[in-house]
């Protein structure tokens, strides 16, 4: 069985190279040309996570990968279309408990109720429902690191703090209570492409478009377990 450690070990073998500054993107989503280095990594992660999830996932054409190793100003939620060999990238918020300084960097994952933090791991997308933020998508956690998702009400939804205007004003997205929150337009894209039994995978990867690894988020990340980050990026923690 392929584990999250195996995926990151392969991904980080490309080398840990610090990235440049955090300029605001001109667009709120981005498509990467087929065959780009980050594309190849995302496709590999998507396939491995599908294999690991097995029968829990019943639609295997598109995988969502949330890369919380990047700043929230970056389009870091990747819709990986395995049938079309395409990647579309959106903005997504992380939880307040993962970024208490509110500087746009996720520093901690948690599966604990009341933590208001983002959880790492694989999720299956379930049905739509109408809640506090309008149409939302229930998520089921498939790993021990996110298996409290249902009782924590961790879902995909739209939010004003993930809109372009918020990003333009503050240089970062607002924070959720641990949910995957999107602006209106981008939530519609995520809803249409990812709901109904597909895989959503969340972790701190730090993948740049050219295949480099953004190390800032990795360096600040407090691991779920003390040895985790040392295994992913020796010398940084």
Secondary structure, DSSP 8 states (H G I E B T S, - for coil): ---HHHHHHHHHTT-----------SSS-EEE-TT-HHHHHHHHHHHHHHHHHGGG-S--SEEEEEETTS-TTS--EEEEETTTTEEEEE----BGGG-TT-SS---B----TT------EEEEEEEEEEETTEEEEEEEE-STTTTTTTTTT-EEEE-GGGSHHHHHHHSS---BSSSEEE-HHHHHHHHHHHTTT-EEEEE---B-TTS-B-HHHHHH-B-SSTTHHHHHSTTT-
